[in-house]
Amino acid sequence: MQRLIDELTGTLRVFAAQRDTFTLVVTAGSLERAAVAAALRTLDAAAPDLVFTWGHDFVTAGVWTDVAYASLAAQHAALASEGLPLPTLPPPRGRGDPVDHGRSLLAYTRDLRPDPEGTVVLWALVPARVASPVGYAGFLAALAPGDGPAPWCRGLRLVACDDAAAPALAALPKAAHCAPDLGPTALTGALAADADDEALPLSARMAALLVLAGVDLAWGRLADAAAQYALLADYHGAMGDAASHAVAQAGLAEGSLRCGRHAEARSHREAALVLAVEARAWPLALSVAEGIAETALADGDTAEATEMWTAAAELATALGLRDVAARCLWAGGAR
């Protein structure tokens, strides 16, 4: 797995260093996107450049930029509380144009560089789901600069994942393209080898196991995924890593749900919610809260479902995700 990640990291590093192309499209299946995210983390840790990886769904351009803004606003508040000098955060989008708002957010992150000379800011869109492929392609095409030089994009690069099964970005203007060999067979074999490699640090083996668990879950190898997520939950629980422990509990919940064990899934999701709140991993907490509401509804517990939809709506409102909040309020009220 590390070999695959290293090759992809090298591709990303070369793209970040060049000055001719603003956008790189990485074509990969949904199972391989975790490897893309891992390569981005490697690049972020090793290089002076700033890397922002956005893993939230692309529903519409407006919703996407609103979620990105909520994350940047939370980061800005945390850094400001430490007295660090910061550029001015753009205002919320409101009813403004998502493309203009996206460009203002890109420019803001560029101004976060401690050393503007010789470094770039890399934005990577790795959405788990693209609800509107046409909207996704249109947003990225509009976000890129036109024929002439654009001062706002100096020092910025954009990486966008495209689904190999249903490509939306094949015709994206003026973009570079790569299609790394991250097929299921190569990926699963590399992950298993890394997880079993006693020469690697335990943290690296657990990182490989987390991705492998997600692959096995996606392919319906539920017994393998359950064993892996259980091991991950034990490990991260012992290490006191609440956010990673929450992810493992959420994985256990999904496996239990697919096996029809709703009560067990609900228990794992409730544990994941407590851990996500402890870690202040609010997007994860929001997702888990919605999942608890859905599980409770399937169990016939409408009171619990309504309570969790309401809590999810409040959290979404706090994150500035008005569309998500409205959906949760409707779901809770419709019960």
C-alpha positions, 0 to 999 in steps of 0.5 A: 500500500505504501508503494501505491501511496508513494507513487501517487504522492510523487505525482501530486508533488510534481503537479504542485510544483508546476505552474502551467496547470491549475487543476489535476483530475485523478480518476479513481473508483470509490474504493480507491479514494482512501488511498488518494486521501492518504497520499494527500496526507503524506504530501501535507506532512512532508512538504512546506505547502498547505494541503486542504483535503475536502471529503464531503459530498458534492450535492450542489456547488452552494452546499459544497462551498457552505460546508467548506466555509463552515470548516474554515470558519471553525479553524479560523476561530480556533487559531484566532483564540490562540492569538495568531495573526490571520488574514481576514476570513471572507463572509458567509456566502448567503445568496451569493455565487458559489464560484465567487465564494469558492475563489474567495475561500481559495484566496483566503487559504493562500494567505495562510501560508507562513512563507508565500515565496516558493510554496503553494496551497493545494485544494483536493476535492475527494467527495464520497458522493457526487449527487450532480456530476454535471454540477460538479464538472460545471463548478470546477470548470467555472472555478478554474481561471480563464485564458489570461492570468488570474491574480486570485489563483497565484500560488493555488492548485486544485486536485479533483477526484473523478469516479472511474465508473461514471467519469464527470471530469473527462472533458474538463477544460485545461486540466491535467489527468492521471489514473493511478493503478489503484484497482481493488486487487492491487489495493486490497493486497497492498493494504493487507501486506501493510497491516501485517508488516511487523517492520512498520510502526503500529500506527501505520499498520492501523492506518492500513487496517482502517482503509482495508476495513472500509474496502471489505465493508464496501465489498460485502466482506462483513465478517472481515470488516467487523473483525478489523473495525473491532480491532481498530476500536480497541486500539484507538480506545486504548490510545485515547484517540476519540476521533479514530475510535468514533470512526471505528464504531461507525464502521461497526455500526454500518456492518451490523446494519447490513447484517440486519442487527439494528439494535447492535448498529444503534448501540455502536452509533450511540458510542460513535456519537459520544466519541465524536462529540468528545473529539469535537469532530462535528461533521462526523457527529452530524453524520452519526446523529442522522444515522441514529435517527434513521436506525431508531426510526427503523426500530419504531422508536419515533421519539428517539428518531425525532430527538436525534433529527432535532439534535442533528438540525441544531448541529448543522445550524451551528456549522452553518449548513442550512440546507442540511439543517432544513432536511433534518428538521423536515425529517424530524417533523415528518415523523 
